[in-house]
Amino acid sequence: MPDKIRFSIVGFGNIGRRHAGQILQNPDTDLVAVCDIDPAAKAHVPEGIAFYTNVDEMLGKSTADVLCVCTPNYLHEPHTISGLKAALHTVVEKPMAMSVAECDRMIAAADETGKTIFAVKQNRYNPPVREVKKLMANHELGNIFMIQVNCFWNRGDSYYAGSDWRGKKNKDGGCLFTQFSHFVDILYYLNGPVKEAEGWIHNFAHRHNTEVEDTGSFVLKAVNDAIINFNFTTCAYERNMEGSITIFAEKGTVKIGGQYLNTIEYQQLATATLPPINITAKANDYGLYQGSMSNHDKVIQNVVDVLLYNQSVMTSAEEGREVVRIIEQMYKGAVRV
C-alpha cells in the first residue's frame, strides 16, 4: 500500500462531489480518477484528475486503491463488483444495494478478491449517536422497552425532476432505501436486529412523479423484544422537520433529535448524564434539498485508518447487508393503502 490512499469515484453527482471534496482535503488521500456517464460532469472535476464516461475504461486505466461507488441505488451492485474485480477496495454509498441477494453477491466478490467493502453509514459518527451507543454498549440503560423512530422530511417536485431514477421502483426502491436507510441503520446500530415487521405505506403527494410510497408507519419487534414504532414521510411541508430516535428503557429515556439526529433533545437517565449536544449547519446541503449529517470526512478517514493503520471498519459489508435485510422485511410486511 502506498503512503497515500488513491481514490477513484464512479458517479459524480451531488454525493460523488461530496466524496471528492473530502478526499482532496485529507492529507493521506489522493483523488486520481472520476467517472460519470454525463460528459458535463467533467466541469466539476478538479484540474489534473482523469475523467472518464465509461467505468470499465476507468478501472482498466486507473492507478487507484479504492473505488467510491456514488451512483444510483440500482447500480451499486454492478459497480461495486466491477471495482472489487479490478482489485480495488470499495466505498459504497447508501443503501449498500437494493436486495439481500445483491449484497450477498457483493460480499462473495469481496471474499474472492480479498478486498474490503466499506458501507457508507455516516450518521454513526454523529456525536449524539455515539454517546447513546456508549450507554447501550455499557448496558447503562438496562432492558430496552420501546423505541420511537420519526423521519419527517420534505422532497418536492424539483428533487424528482432532477434525475431519471429517483422515485422509480426498480432504480430507487422506495423511501426506506433512498431517504431513510440511515435511520434504519442507526436503529440497528443501537439496538440490534429486527425479527418482525408490519406496517402501512401510501403515496399521498407524489403520485404524479413517483412509483413508490412517500409515507409509512411500521411496528417492529426487535430480537431483544423491544417494540419499535417507525414513522416516515417525505411530505413535511416545505422543509425537513425531524429525524429522531427515542429510547424508553429500564434505566432511562433518551431522545436523539433535531432534523438529522444532531441533538440530544431529551434525557432522563439513572446512571449518567450526556453532554448537551446540539450540532448545527452539518447537514448535506444539495441546494434544492438537504440530506443526512455531513460526516463523509470521517468515512474517508476510516478507509485510511483501516488500510494504513489496521483499524476496524466502521460499517462492514455484513452490517450494510443487515440494514438491507431489515428494509426488505419491512416492505414485505407492509400493506399499501
C-alpha positions in Angstrom: 0.0 0.0 0.0 1.4 3.4 -0.9 2.0 6.3 1.6 -1.3 7.9 0.4 -4.5 6.0 -0.5 -5.5 6.7 -4.1 -9.2 7.0 -4.8 -11.4 6.9 -7.9 -15.1 7.8 -8.0 -17.9 6.5 -10.1 -20.9 8.8 -10.2 -20.1 12.5 -9.9 -23.4 14.0 -8.9 -24.0 15.7 -5.5 -22.8 12.8 -3.4 -19.8 12.0 -5.6 -18.6 15.6 -5.4 -19.1 15.3 -1.6 -16.7 12.4 -1.6 -14.2 14.2 -3.8 -14.1 17.2 -1.6 -13.2 15.1 1.5 -10.6 13.1 -0.4 -8.9 16.2 -1.7 -8.9 17.7 1.9 -7.4 14.6 3.6 -3.6 14.6 3.7 -3.4 10.8 3.5 -5.5 10.5 0.3 -5.3 11.4 -3.4 -8.1 11.6 -6.0 -6.8 10.1 -9.2 -9.9 9.5 -11.4 -13.6 10.2 -11.8 -16.2 8.6 -14.0 -19.7 9.8 -14.9 -21.9 8.9 -17.9 -22.7 12.6 -18.3 -19.8 14.4 -20.1 -21.0 17.6 -18.5 -19.8 16.3 -15.1 -16.3 16.9 -16.2 -16.8 20.6 -15.5 -16.9 19.8 -11.7 -13.7 17.7 -11.8 -10.6 19.4 -10.4 -7.8 20.0 -12.9 -5.3 17.2 -13.3 -7.7 14.4 -12.3 -8.5 11.9 -15.1 -12.2 11.9 -16.2 -14.0 9.0 -17.9 -17.5 8.4 -19.1 -17.1 4.6 -19.0 -16.4 2.9 -15.7 -14.7 -0.2 -17.3 -12.3 2.1 -19.1 -11.5 4.0 -15.8 -11.0 0.7 -13.9 -8.7 -0.6 -16.7 -6.5 2.5 -16.7 -6.8 3.8 -13.1 -4.0 3.5 -10.5 -6.4 3.8 -7.6 -6.5 1.7 -4.5 -10.2 2.4 -3.7 -13.3 3.0 -5.7 -16.1 5.2 -4.3 -19.5 4.0 -5.7 -21.7 7.1 -5.7 -24.1 6.0 -8.5 -27.9 5.5 -8.2 -29.1 2.6 -6.0 -29.6 0.1 -8.7 -26.0 0.4 -9.9 -24.4 -0.2 -6.5 -24.1 -3.9 -7.0 -22.5 -4.0 -10.5 -20.2 -1.1 -9.9 -19.0 -2.5 -6.6 -18.3 -5.9 -8.1 -16.5 -4.3 -11.0 -14.3 -2.4 -8.6 -13.6 -5.4 -6.5 -12.7 -7.5 -9.6 -10.3 -4.7 -10.6 -8.5 -5.2 -7.3 -9.9 -2.1 -5.6 -11.4 -1.8 -2.2 -14.9 -0.2 -2.5 -16.7 2.5 -0.6 -20.4 2.1 -1.3 -23.0 4.8 -0.7 -26.3 4.0 1.0 -28.1 1.8 0.5 -25.5 -0.9 0.0 -27.7 -2.5 -2.6 -31.4 -3.0 -3.3 -31.7 -6.5 -2.1 -30.1 -9.0 0.2 -29.3 -11.2 -2.8 -27.3 -8.3 -4.4 -25.5 -7.7 -1.1 -24.6 -11.4 -1.0 -23.1 -11.3 -4.4 -21.1 -8.2 -3.5 -19.8 -9.9 -0.3 -18.9 -13.0 -2.3 -16.9 -10.9 -4.7 -15.1 -9.2 -1.8 -14.2 -12.6 -0.4 -12.9 -13.8 -3.7 -10.7 -10.8 -4.3 -9.5 -10.2 -0.8 -10.7 -6.6 -0.9 -12.9 -4.7 1.6 -16.3 -3.2 1.2 -16.9 0.0 3.3 -20.7 0.7 3.6 -21.4 4.4 4.0 -23.4 5.0 7.1 -22.1 8.4 8.2 -24.8 9.0 10.8 -22.9 6.6 13.0 -20.4 9.3 13.5 -22.9 11.8 14.8 -21.8 12.8 18.4 -25.3 12.2 19.9 -25.5 8.8 18.3 -22.0 7.9 19.6 -22.9 9.0 23.1 -26.1 6.9 23.2 -24.2 3.9 21.6 -21.8 4.0 24.6 -24.7 4.0 27.0 -26.2 1.0 25.3 -22.9 -0.9 24.8 -22.2 -0.5 28.6 -25.8 -1.6 29.4 -26.4 1.6 31.3 -30.0 1.8 30.1 -30.8 -1.8 31.2 -33.5 -3.6 29.3 -34.8 -1.7 26.2 -38.6 -1.5 26.2 -39.7 0.7 23.3 -38.1 2.8 20.5 -39.8 5.5 18.5 -38.2 6.5 15.2 -39.6 9.6 13.4 -38.3 10.6 9.9 -40.3 13.7 8.7 -38.6 15.2 5.6 -39.6 17.1 2.5 -39.0 16.1 -1.1 -40.6 18.4 -3.6 -41.1 18.1 -7.4 -37.7 19.6 -8.2 -36.0 16.8 -6.3 -37.6 14.1 -8.6 -37.3 16.2 -11.7 -33.6 16.4 -11.3 -32.9 12.7 -12.1 -34.3 9.8 -14.1 -34.0 7.3 -11.3 -35.4 8.9 -8.1 -38.9 7.6 -7.4 -38.6 4.7 -9.9 -39.3 1.4 -8.2 -36.7 -0.6 -10.0 -34.0 2.0 -9.7 -34.8 3.8 -6.4 -36.5 1.1 -4.4 -38.5 3.4 -2.1 -38.1 5.8 0.8 -36.7 3.3 3.1 -33.8 2.7 0.7 -33.2 6.2 -0.6 -34.2 8.7 2.1 -34.3 6.7 5.4 -31.9 3.8 5.2 -29.6 5.8 7.6 -32.4 5.7 10.2 -32.9 2.0 9.8 -29.1 1.7 10.2 -29.0 3.7 13.4 -31.9 1.7 14.8 -29.9 -1.5 14.0 -26.6 0.0 15.2 -28.0 0.9 18.6 -30.4 -1.9 19.3 -29.6 -4.8 17.1 -31.6 -6.9 14.6 -35.3 -6.8 13.9 -37.3 -10.1 13.8 -40.8 -9.0 12.9 -42.3 -6.1 10.9 -45.7 -5.0 9.8 -47.0 -1.6 8.6 -48.7 0.5 6.1 -47.4 2.6 3.2 -49.0 5.1 0.8 -48.2 7.7 -1.8 -50.1 10.8 -0.8 -48.4 13.7 -2.5 -46.0 12.3 -5.2 -48.3 10.1 -7.3 -47.7 12.3 -10.3 -43.9 11.8 -10.4 -43.0 8.7 -8.4 -43.8 5.0 -8.4 -43.0 4.5 -4.6 -44.6 5.4 -1.3 -44.0 8.8 0.3 -45.3 7.9 3.8 -45.3 4.9 6.0 -45.8 3.7 9.6 -44.5 0.4 10.9 -44.4 -1.6 14.1 -41.3 -3.8 14.5 -40.2 -6.3 17.1 -36.5 -6.4 17.8 -34.6 -9.6 18.7 -34.2 -8.2 22.2 -38.0 -7.9 22.3 -38.1 -4.1 22.2 -41.2 -2.8 20.4 -40.3 -0.2 17.7 -42.6 2.3 16.0 -41.0 3.6 12.8 -42.8 6.5 11.0 -41.6 8.3 7.9 -42.8 10.8 5.3 -41.3 13.0 2.6 -44.4 15.2 2.8 -43.3 17.5 5.6 -44.5 20.9 4.4 -41.8 22.9 2.5 -38.8 21.7 4.6 -37.4 18.8 6.6 -38.9 18.8 10.1 -37.4 16.0 12.2 -35.2 12.9 12.2 -35.3 11.4 15.7 -34.9 8.2 17.7 -36.4 8.0 21.3 -35.4 5.1 23.5 -37.5 4.1 26.5 -35.6 1.7 28.8 -35.4 0.3 32.3 -32.9 2.9 33.5 -33.6 5.9 31.4 -35.2 7.7 28.5 -33.2 9.5 25.8 -34.1 11.2 22.6 -31.7 11.9 19.8 -33.5 14.6 17.8 -33.2 17.6 15.5 -33.7 17.2 11.8 -30.8 14.8 11.3 -30.1 13.0 14.6 -28.0 16.0 15.5 -29.1 16.8 19.1 -29.6 15.2 22.5 -33.1 16.5 22.7 -34.2 14.8 25.9 -32.6 12.7 28.6 -33.6 11.3 32.0 -31.1 8.7 33.0 -30.4 6.8 36.2 -26.7 6.5 36.0 -25.3 9.0 33.5 -25.7 12.5 32.1 -25.0 13.0 28.4 -23.4 16.3 27.3 -25.9 18.8 25.9 -25.0 18.2 22.2 -26.6 20.4 19.6 -24.8 20.5 16.2 -25.9 22.9 13.6 -25.0 23.5 9.9 -23.8 20.0 9.4 -26.4 18.6 7.0 -25.5 17.5 3.5 -26.9 20.6 1.6 -27.7 20.0 -2.0 -29.3 23.3 -2.7 -32.9 22.2 -3.5 -32.9 19.7 -0.6 -30.9 18.6 2.4 -29.9 15.1 3.5 -28.4 13.4 6.5 -25.4 14.7 8.5 -22.3 15.5 6.6 -19.7 13.2 8.1 -18.1 12.0 4.9 -14.7 13.3 6.1 -14.9 10.6 8.8 -16.0 7.9 6.2 -12.8 8.7 4.2 -10.7 8.8 7.3 -11.9 5.3 8.3 -10.8 3.9 5.0 -7.3 5.4 5.7 -7.3 4.1 9.2 -8.2 0.6 8.0 -5.8 0.4 5.1 -2.8 2.2 6.5 -3.2 1.5 10.3 -5.1 -1.8 10.5 -8.0 -0.3 12.4 -11.6 -1.6 12.3 -14.1 -0.9 9.6 -16.8 1.4 10.9 -19.6 -0.2 8.9 -18.9 -3.6 7.4 -20.5 -5.1 4.3 -22.3 -7.6 6.6 -23.8 -4.7 8.5 -24.8 -2.9 5.3 -26.4 -6.2 4.3 -28.4 -6.4 7.6 -29.8 -2.9 7.0 -31.0 -4.0 3.6 -32.5 -7.2 5.1 -34.5 -5.1 7.6 -35.8 -2.8 4.9 -36.8 -5.9 2.8 -38.5 -7.3 5.9 -40.4 -4.0 6.4 -41.6 -3.8 2.8 -42.6 -7.5 2.9 -44.7 -6.8 5.9 -46.3 -3.6 4.5 -49.8 -3.1 3.3 -50.1 -0.5 0.5 -53.2 1.6 1.3 
